Amino acid sequence: MRVYKILTSAEWATARATGRLDGSEDDRRDGFIHLSTAMQTPETVRRHFRGRGSLVLLAFDSRRLGEALRWEPSRGGALFPHFYGVLDLALVEEARVLEP
């Protein structure tokens, strides 16, 4: 199963420069990198990224994320993928721009 990270183009530029994704300000505050499933992604974009300009959607194979990936209750009690650590960009399977 694929899981997805939505980030701003500025966050993506920083990640590409370092080869790793440390997470957004919200991720660092919460102590994990917020991810979404394919079904959860549209609502995540609507709730948290509206009006933020160009976004980037990163796809990861959840099986390759190991034990640092945990499924925890979040919005409405649904289980969301949360990654506890730093994501190596070598794990990105696909990156695409989401236009506003």
CNS distance restraints for C-alpha pairs under 8 A (distance, minus, plus):
assign (resid   1 and name CA) (resid  61 and name CA) 5.96 0.50 0.50
assign (resid   1 and name CA) (resid  62 and name CA) 5.74 0.50 0.50
assign (resid   1 and name CA) (resid  63 and name CA) 7.31 0.50 0.50
assign (resid   2 and name CA) (resid  37 and name CA) 6.79 0.50 0.50
assign (resid   2 and name CA) (resid  38 and name CA) 7.37 0.50 0.50
assign (resid   2 and name CA) (resid  59 and name CA) 6.25 0.50 0.50
assign (resid   2 and name CA) (resid  60 and name CA) 5.38 0.50 0.50
assign (resid   2 and name CA) (resid  61 and name CA) 4.60 0.50 0.50
assign (resid   2 and name CA) (resid  62 and name CA) 5.53 0.50 0.50
assign (resid   3 and name CA) (resid  35 and name CA) 6.30 0.50 0.50
assign (resid   3 and name CA) (resid  36 and name CA) 5.59 0.50 0.50
assign (resid   3 and name CA) (resid  37 and name CA) 4.83 0.50 0.50
assign (resid   3 and name CA) (resid  38 and name CA) 6.77 0.50 0.50
assign (resid   3 and name CA) (resid  59 and name CA) 5.84 0.50 0.50
assign (resid   3 and name CA) (resid  60 and name CA) 5.32 0.50 0.50
assign (resid   3 and name CA) (resid  61 and name CA) 6.41 0.50 0.50
assign (resid   3 and name CA) (resid  62 and name CA) 5.94 0.50 0.50
assign (resid   3 and name CA) (resid  81 and name CA) 7.27 0.50 0.50
assign (resid   4 and name CA) (resid  35 and name CA) 5.35 0.50 0.50
assign (resid   4 and name CA) (resid  36 and name CA) 5.15 0.50 0.50
assign (resid   4 and name CA) (resid  37 and name CA) 6.10 0.50 0.50
assign (resid   4 and name CA) (resid  38 and name CA) 7.09 0.50 0.50
assign (resid   4 and name CA) (resid  41 and name CA) 7.29 0.50 0.50
assign (resid   4 and name CA) (resid  57 and name CA) 6.55 0.50 0.50
assign (resid   4 and name CA) (resid  58 and name CA) 5.43 0.50 0.50
assign (resid   4 and name CA) (resid  59 and name CA) 4.67 0.50 0.50
assign (resid   4 and name CA) (resid  60 and name CA) 6.18 0.50 0.50
assign (resid   5 and name CA) (resid  34 and name CA) 6.95 0.50 0.50
assign (resid   5 and name CA) (resid  35 and name CA) 4.95 0.50 0.50
assign (resid   5 and name CA) (resid  36 and name CA) 6.58 0.50 0.50
assign (resid   5 and name CA) (resid  57 and name CA) 5.79 0.50 0.50
assign (resid   5 and name CA) (resid  58 and name CA) 5.10 0.50 0.50
assign (resid   5 and name CA) (resid  59 and name CA) 6.69 0.50 0.50
assign (resid   6 and name CA) (resid  35 and name CA) 7.59 0.50 0.50
assign (resid   6 and name CA) (resid  45 and name CA) 7.50 0.50 0.50
assign (resid   6 and name CA) (resid  55 and name CA) 6.77 0.50 0.50
assign (resid   6 and name CA) (resid  56 and name CA) 5.79 0.50 0.50
assign (resid   6 and name CA) (resid  57 and name CA) 4.74 0.50 0.50
assign (resid   6 and name CA) (resid  58 and name CA) 6.45 0.50 0.50
assign (resid   7 and name CA) (resid  11 and name CA) 6.05 0.50 0.50
assign (resid   7 and name CA) (resid  12 and name CA) 6.52 0.50 0.50
assign (resid   7 and name CA) (resid  24 and name CA) 7.49 0.50 0.50
assign (resid   7 and name CA) (resid  55 and name CA) 5.68 0.50 0.50
assign (resid   7 and name CA) (resid  56 and name CA) 5.36 0.50 0.50
assign (resid   7 and name CA) (resid  57 and name CA) 6.63 0.50 0.50
assign (resid   8 and name CA) (resid  12 and name CA) 6.26 0.50 0.50
assign (resid   8 and name CA) (resid  52 and name CA) 7.42 0.50 0.50
assign (resid   8 and name CA) (resid  53 and name CA) 7.60 0.50 0.50
assign (resid   8 and name CA) (resid  54 and name CA) 6.42 0.50 0.50
assign (resid   8 and name CA) (resid  55 and name CA) 4.55 0.50 0.50
assign (resid   8 and name CA) (resid  56 and name CA) 5.97 0.50 0.50
assign (resid   9 and name CA) (resid  13 and name CA) 6.15 0.50 0.50
assign (resid   9 and name CA) (resid  54 and name CA) 6.03 0.50 0.50
assign (resid   9 and name CA) (resid  55 and name CA) 5.46 0.50 0.50
assign (resid   9 and name CA) (resid  56 and name CA) 6.01 0.50 0.50
assign (resid  10 and name CA) (resid  14 and name CA) 6.35 0.50 0.50
assign (resid  11 and name CA) (resid  15 and name CA) 6.20 0.50 0.50
assign (resid  11 and name CA) (resid  24 and name CA) 7.23 0.50 0.50
assign (resid  12 and name CA) (resid  16 and name CA) 6.13 0.50 0.50
assign (resid  12 and name CA) (resid  56 and name CA) 6.96 0.50 0.50
assign (resid  13 and name CA) (resid  17 and name CA) 6.22 0.50 0.50
assign (resid  14 and name CA) (resid  18 and name CA) 6.37 0.50 0.50
assign (resid  15 and name CA) (resid  19 and name CA) 5.61 0.50 0.50
assign (resid  15 and name CA) (resid  20 and name CA) 5.13 0.50 0.50
assign (resid  15 and name CA) (resid  21 and name CA) 5.02 0.50 0.50
assign (resid  15 and name CA) (resid  22 and name CA) 7.55 0.50 0.50
assign (resid  15 and name CA) (resid  89 and name CA) 7.58 0.50 0.50
assign (resid  16 and name CA) (resid  20 and name CA) 6.90 0.50 0.50
assign (resid  16 and name CA) (resid  89 and name CA) 7.50 0.50 0.50
assign (resid  19 and name CA) (resid  88 and name CA) 6.41 0.50 0.50
assign (resid  19 and name CA) (resid  89 and name CA) 5.43 0.50 0.50
assign (resid  19 and name CA) (resid  90 and name CA) 7.70 0.50 0.50
assign (resid  20 and name CA) (resid  86 and name CA) 6.68 0.50 0.50
assign (resid  20 and name CA) (resid  87 and name CA) 5.59 0.50 0.50
assign (resid  20 and name CA) (resid  88 and name CA) 4.56 0.50 0.50
assign (resid  20 and name CA) (resid  89 and name CA) 5.10 0.50 0.50
assign (resid  21 and name CA) (resid  86 and name CA) 5.82 0.50 0.50
assign (resid  21 and name CA) (resid  87 and name CA) 4.97 0.50 0.50
assign (resid  21 and name CA) (resid  88 and name CA) 6.40 0.50 0.50
assign (resid  21 and name CA) (resid  89 and name CA) 6.75 0.50 0.50
assign (resid  22 and name CA) (resid  28 and name CA) 7.68 0.50 0.50
assign (resid  22 and name CA) (resid  33 and name CA) 7.73 0.50 0.50
assign (resid  22 and name CA) (resid  85 and name CA) 7.64 0.50 0.50
assign (resid  22 and name CA) (resid  86 and name CA) 5.06 0.50 0.50
assign (resid  22 and name CA) (resid  87 and name CA) 6.65 0.50 0.50
assign (resid  23 and name CA) (resid  27 and name CA) 5.23 0.50 0.50
assign (resid  23 and name CA) (resid  28 and name CA) 6.20 0.50 0.50
assign (resid  23 and name CA) (resid  32 and name CA) 7.71 0.50 0.50
assign (resid  23 and name CA) (resid  33 and name CA) 5.50 0.50 0.50
assign (resid  23 and name CA) (resid  86 and name CA) 7.47 0.50 0.50
assign (resid  24 and name CA) (resid  28 and name CA) 6.24 0.50 0.50
assign (resid  24 and name CA) (resid  33 and name CA) 7.60 0.50 0.50
assign (resid  25 and name CA) (resid  29 and name CA) 6.17 0.50 0.50
assign (resid  26 and name CA) (resid  30 and name CA) 6.16 0.50 0.50
assign (resid  27 and name CA) (resid  31 and name CA) 5.97 0.50 0.50
assign (resid  27 and name CA) (resid  32 and name CA) 5.30 0.50 0.50
assign (resid  27 and name CA) (resid  33 and name CA) 4.84 0.50 0.50
assign (resid  27 and name CA) (resid  34 and name CA) 6.14 0.50 0.50
assign (resid  28 and name CA) (resid  32 and name CA) 6.41 0.50 0.50
assign (resid  28 and name CA) (resid  33 and name CA) 7.37 0.50 0.50
assign (resid  31 and name CA) (resid  84 and name CA) 7.00 0.50 0.50
assign (resid  32 and name CA) (resid  82 and name CA) 6.04 0.50 0.50
assign (resid  32 and name CA) (resid  83 and name CA) 5.40 0.50 0.50
assign (resid  32 and name CA) (resid  84 and name CA) 4.63 0.50 0.50
assign (resid  32 and name CA) (resid  85 and name CA) 6.60 0.50 0.50
assign (resid  33 and name CA) (resid  82 and name CA) 5.68 0.50 0.50
assign (resid  33 and name CA) (resid  83 and name CA) 4.93 0.50 0.50
assign (resid  33 and name CA) (resid  84 and name CA) 6.39 0.50 0.50
assign (resid  33 and name CA) (resid  85 and name CA) 7.39 0.50 0.50
assign (resid  33 and name CA) (resid  86 and name CA) 7.97 0.50 0.50
assign (resid  34 and name CA) (resid  80 and name CA) 7.99 0.50 0.50
assign (resid  34 and name CA) (resid  81 and name CA) 6.85 0.50 0.50
assign (resid  34 and name CA) (resid  82 and name CA) 5.12 0.50 0.50
assign (resid  34 and name CA) (resid  83 and name CA) 6.69 0.50 0.50
assign (resid  35 and name CA) (resid  80 and name CA) 6.89 0.50 0.50
assign (resid  35 and name CA) (resid  81 and name CA) 5.25 0.50 0.50
assign (resid  35 and name CA) (resid  82 and name CA) 5.68 0.50 0.50
assign (resid  35 and name CA) (resid  83 and name CA) 7.23 0.50 0.50
assign (resid  36 and name CA) (resid  40 and name CA) 5.44 0.50 0.50
assign (resid  36 and name CA) (resid  41 and name CA) 5.46 0.50 0.50
assign (resid  36 and name CA) (resid  44 and name CA) 7.53 0.50 0.50
assign (resid  36 and name CA) (resid  80 and name CA) 6.03 0.50 0.50
assign (resid  36 and name CA) (resid  81 and name CA) 5.97 0.50 0.50
assign (resid  37 and name CA) (resid  41 and name CA) 6.06 0.50 0.50
assign (resid  37 and name CA) (resid  80 and name CA) 7.30 0.50 0.50
assign (resid  37 and name CA) (resid  81 and name CA) 7.37 0.50 0.50
assign (resid  38 and name CA) (resid  42 and name CA) 7.84 0.50 0.50
assign (resid  40 and name CA) (resid  44 and name CA) 6.26 0.50 0.50
assign (resid  41 and name CA) (resid  45 and name CA) 6.16 0.50 0.50
assign (resid  42 and name CA) (resid  46 and name CA) 6.25 0.50 0.50
assign (resid  43 and name CA) (resid  47 and name CA) 6.01 0.50 0.50
assign (resid  44 and name CA) (resid  48 and name CA) 5.80 0.50 0.50
assign (resid  44 and name CA) (resid  49 and name CA) 7.39 0.50 0.50
assign (resid  45 and name CA) (resid  49 and name CA) 4.93 0.50 0.50
assign (resid  45 and name CA) (resid  50 and name CA) 6.48 0.50 0.50
assign (resid  46 and name CA) (resid  50 and name CA) 5.44 0.50 0.50
assign (resid  50 and name CA) (resid 100 and name CA) 7.85 0.50 0.50
assign (resid  51 and name CA) (resid 100 and name CA) 7.08 0.50 0.50
assign (resid  52 and name CA) (resid 100 and name CA) 7.70 0.50 0.50
assign (resid  53 and name CA) (resid  99 and name CA) 7.14 0.50 0.50
assign (resid  53 and name CA) (resid 100 and name CA) 5.67 0.50 0.50
assign (resid  54 and name CA) (resid  97 and name CA) 6.84 0.50 0.50
assign (resid  54 and name CA) (resid  98 and name CA) 6.05 0.50 0.50
assign (resid  54 and name CA) (resid  99 and name CA) 5.13 0.50 0.50
assign (resid  54 and name CA) (resid 100 and name CA) 5.93 0.50 0.50
assign (resid  55 and name CA) (resid  97 and name CA) 5.75 0.50 0.50
assign (resid  55 and name CA) (resid  98 and name CA) 4.97 0.50 0.50
assign (resid  55 and name CA) (resid  99 and name CA) 6.43 0.50 0.50
assign (resid  55 and name CA) (resid 100 and name CA) 7.53 0.50 0.50
assign (resid  56 and name CA) (resid  95 and name CA) 6.67 0.50 0.50
assign (resid  56 and name CA) (resid  96 and name CA) 5.57 0.50 0.50
assign (resid  56 and name CA) (resid  97 and name CA) 4.47 0.50 0.50
assign (resid  56 and name CA) (resid  98 and name CA) 5.59 0.50 0.50
assign (resid  57 and name CA) (resid  94 and name CA) 7.97 0.50 0.50
assign (resid  57 and name CA) (resid  95 and name CA) 5.62 0.50 0.50
assign (resid  57 and name CA) (resid  96 and name CA) 5.36 0.50 0.50
assign (resid  57 and name CA) (resid  97 and name CA) 6.28 0.50 0.50
assign (resid  57 and name CA) (resid  98 and name CA) 6.68 0.50 0.50
assign (resid  58 and name CA) (resid  92 and name CA) 6.37 0.50 0.50
assign (resid  58 and name CA) (resid  93 and name CA) 7.44 0.50 0.50
assign (resid  58 and name CA) (resid  94 and name CA) 5.75 0.50 0.50
assign (resid  58 and name CA) (resid  95 and name CA) 4.55 0.50 0.50
assign (resid  58 and name CA) (resid  96 and name CA) 6.75 0.50 0.50
assign (resid  59 and name CA) (resid  92 and name CA) 5.84 0.50 0.50
assign (resid  59 and name CA) (resid  93 and name CA) 5.48 0.50 0.50
assign (resid  59 and name CA) (resid  94 and name CA) 5.08 0.50 0.50
assign (resid  59 and name CA) (resid  95 and name CA) 6.41 0.50 0.50
assign (resid  60 and name CA) (resid  64 and name CA) 7.73 0.50 0.50
assign (resid  60 and name CA) (resid  65 and name CA) 7.87 0.50 0.50
assign (resid  60 and name CA) (resid  91 and name CA) 6.34 0.50 0.50
assign (resid  60 and name CA) (resid  92 and name CA) 5.27 0.50 0.50
assign (resid  60 and name CA) (resid  93 and name CA) 5.49 0.50 0.50
assign (resid  60 and name CA) (resid  94 and name CA) 7.38 0.50 0.50
assign (resid  61 and name CA) (resid  65 and name CA) 7.09 0.50 0.50
assign (resid  61 and name CA) (resid  91 and name CA) 7.76 0.50 0.50
assign (resid  61 and name CA) (resid  93 and name CA) 7.13 0.50 0.50
assign (resid  62 and name CA) (resid  66 and name CA) 7.58 0.50 0.50
assign (resid  62 and name CA) (resid  69 and name CA) 7.52 0.50 0.50
assign (resid  64 and name CA) (resid  91 and name CA) 7.42 0.50 0.50
assign (resid  65 and name CA) (resid  69 and name CA) 5.92 0.50 0.50
assign (resid  65 and name CA) (resid  83 and name CA) 7.92 0.50 0.50
assign (resid  65 and name CA) (resid  91 and name CA) 7.96 0.50 0.50
assign (resid  68 and name CA) (resid  83 and name CA) 5.47 0.50 0.50
assign (resid  68 and name CA) (resid  84 and name CA) 5.00 0.50 0.50
assign (resid  68 and name CA) (resid  85 and name CA) 6.54 0.50 0.50
assign (resid  69 and name CA) (resid  81 and name CA) 6.42 0.50 0.50
assign (resid  69 and name CA) (resid  82 and name CA) 5.64 0.50 0.50
assign (resid  69 and name CA) (resid  83 and name CA) 4.45 0.50 0.50
assign (resid  69 and name CA) (resid  84 and name CA) 6.39 0.50 0.50
assign (resid  70 and name CA) (resid  81 and name CA) 5.68 0.50 0.50
assign (resid  70 and name CA) (resid  82 and name CA) 5.27 0.50 0.50
assign (resid  70 and name CA) (resid  83 and name CA) 6.33 0.50 0.50
assign (resid  70 and name CA) (resid  84 and name CA) 7.72 0.50 0.50
assign (resid  71 and name CA) (resid  79 and name CA) 5.47 0.50 0.50
assign (resid  71 and name CA) (resid  80 and name CA) 5.28 0.50 0.50
assign (resid  71 and name CA) (resid  81 and name CA) 4.62 0.50 0.50
assign (resid  71 and name CA) (resid  82 and name CA) 6.19 0.50 0.50
assign (resid  72 and name CA) (resid  78 and name CA) 7.80 0.50 0.50
assign (resid  72 and name CA) (resid  79 and name CA) 4.88 0.50 0.50
assign (resid  72 and name CA) (resid  80 and name CA) 5.38 0.50 0.50
assign (resid  72 and name CA) (resid  81 and name CA) 6.53 0.50 0.50
assign (resid  72 and name CA) (resid  82 and name CA) 6.97 0.50 0.50
assign (resid  73 and name CA) (resid  77 and name CA) 4.88 0.50 0.50
assign (resid  73 and name CA) (resid  78 and name CA) 5.22 0.50 0.50
assign (resid  73 and name CA) (resid  79 and name CA) 4.35 0.50 0.50
assign (resid  73 and name CA) (resid  80 and name CA) 6.11 0.50 0.50
assign (resid  74 and name CA) (resid  78 and name CA) 5.60 0.50 0.50
assign (resid  74 and name CA) (resid  79 and name CA) 6.12 0.50 0.50
assign (resid  74 and name CA) (resid  80 and name CA) 6.21 0.50 0.50
assign (resid  87 and name CA) (resid  91 and name CA) 7.36 0.50 0.50
assign (resid  88 and name CA) (resid  92 and name CA) 7.76 0.50 0.50
